[in-house]
Amino acid sequence: MKIGLIQSTASPEIEQNVRKTMASVRSAAKRGARIVCLEEFFASLYFCQTCESSPFELAEPLESAFIGQFRELAAELEIVLVLSWFEKQDEGVFFNSALVIDVDGSIAGHYRKMHIPDDAQFHEKHYFAPGDLGFCAAETRYGTIGVCICWDQWFPEAARLTALAGAEIIFIPTSIGWHEEDIEAGLKDSQFNAWQTIQKSHAIANSCFVAAVNRCGTEAPSSGAPPIQFWGHSFVTDPHGTILAEAGESDEVLLADVDFAEIAPVRRMWNFFRDRRIDAYSGILKRSLKNAGGSNGES
Amino acid sequence: MKIGLIQSTASPEIEQNVRKTMASVRSAAKRGARIVCLEEFFASLYFCQTCESSPFELAEPLESAFIGQFRELAAELEIVLVLSWFEKQDEGVFFNSALVIDVDGSIAGHYRKMHIPDDAQFHEKHYFAPGDLGFCAAETRYGTIGVCICWDQWFPEAARLTALAGAEIIFIPTSIGWHEEDIEAGLKDSQFNAWQTIQKSHAIANSCFVAAVNRCGTEAPSSGAPPIQFWGHSFVTDPHGTILAEAGESDEVLLADVDFAEIAPVRRMWNFFRDRRIDAYSGILKRSLKNAGGSNGES
């Protein structure tokens, strides 16, 4: 089965981004993709580079024409569509969200980003409340689809909970890039490799597929700070951590063949889930175990 | 600060293995290593290839001449020594264990392997009770030392709990290799890469150092089954997942320079621990969340 990842630069014009993205989705479907995933906030620039009020205007509720047009598109193309958007639930209650839309346009899954970053030019805690819907594994015609969003990708707990809930593939819409100072400090390769490694590790630890869908292009913030260079390189990995397809650093409709029937034999070969020490993991629910006697005290 | 990893083939002769290992530890210390880690069951062949009674004879209690000689060695060389051994606590109560011995020969940490594998020619559930001491972060003169053992290396929970307990470096004594059928099936590279990737990911996810110390050489089981080719390639990774040193596939005293002062700035840059959703991780304590409504229901 083919899946499609839409890696794209964005402009300041929402309509233009939506039109371009819809065309890419149609192209992916035409080339045989049955599940298509969009990057994080494909509809706009990455607006979290500064702390302002105006970007809240970009947010859309679940019941909106913005979402409606993508539900119609999924139904028309009979594809599963994984869609990232800036969700408004109420005034002052905004989320970094994603939908899993099934082939008939119905909503199979609704996810709100659980881990919210806050870093220079990634001021997400200003815009988003922490997700309150738990982790997501949505049953669709083409398989059980997990979604994590960007920062979630660094947390093994997120991938584990998504996989334990049944996800055969975890899609990770992302906006990750280099600060100019990272590039000057020679950190390009080490940051990119860490990003790819941690996501491959989720596939390995959970014997499932992982697909990271990243933004590309350079975006300068209104603050006048140096731009972020979103690094693209969207990729799909199989349950062994072997990369099946990887994009470059510019606009691309990336296709990959995945076969969820590969998961069962891998899980029966490695048997990681069998051996998890669920009796001894309660320390995971703590922020830190330092000064707790050097050991977590579990037995 | 230098650390030393002793990667070694083993013979059927315990005395000979101990003598050889002690010489390697002396060599590492002489070359400046302040912490030295031995591979899993350095004192014997990997005896879990078959299910028998006789290998239980290899087990030694904590208070034994076998352990005593290594405590003396650590004190003599004023090094921290991470030692894997087959522990007998009682008749019918055996563990796959490790000690962290401090520079004065005292025991800083005692760990019993938490995750026990069971696979063709890796019949560890026959020999070892599951660890009952929790995860290990032992304070020593040269830093806080975590220990996981072999199969533990595939479980992000083990690394997370070890790091949360304060480990600056996680040593992972290991006996991993290829079955002949893996080699014939062309799985060599994918298995090796998965092994290296998952351990690099622990360093990245937890902003700490990781050192995997693997056995090398080919060992044939008494059953007449084809031998296991232990793949060596012991390595040390920094908190970015960058490999600092990597051994080949034969006997080697591998040295690497590590600086635990690098951890704090990395943790303050990435801030993963700040953002963990400890309110939403209770599903980690379940074996599976399938048929729990598609989501783990956390909020």
Interface residues (C-beta under 8 A of the other chain):
Chain A: G109 M114 H115 I116 P117 D118 D119 P130 G131 D132 L133 G134 F135 C136 A137 A138 E139 T144 W151 W154 F155 P156 E157 A158 R160 L161 L164 A165 G166 S190 Q191 N193 A194 T197 I198 K200 S201 I204 A205 H240 G241 T242 W270 N271 F272 F273 D275 R276 R277 I278 A280 Y281 S282 G283 I284 L285 K286 R287 S288 L289 K290 N291 A292 G294 S295 N296 G297 E298 S299
Chain B: G109 M114 H115 I116 P117 D118 D119 P130 G131 D132 L133 G134 F135 C136 A137 A138 E139 T144 W151 W154 F155 P156 E157 A158 R160 L161 L164 A165 G166 S190 Q191 N193 A194 T197 I198 K200 S201 I204 A205 H240 G241 T242 W270 N271 F272 F273 D275 R276 R277 I278 A280 Y281 S282 G283 I284 L285 K286 R287 S288 L289 K290 N291 A292 G294 S295 N296 G297 E298 S299
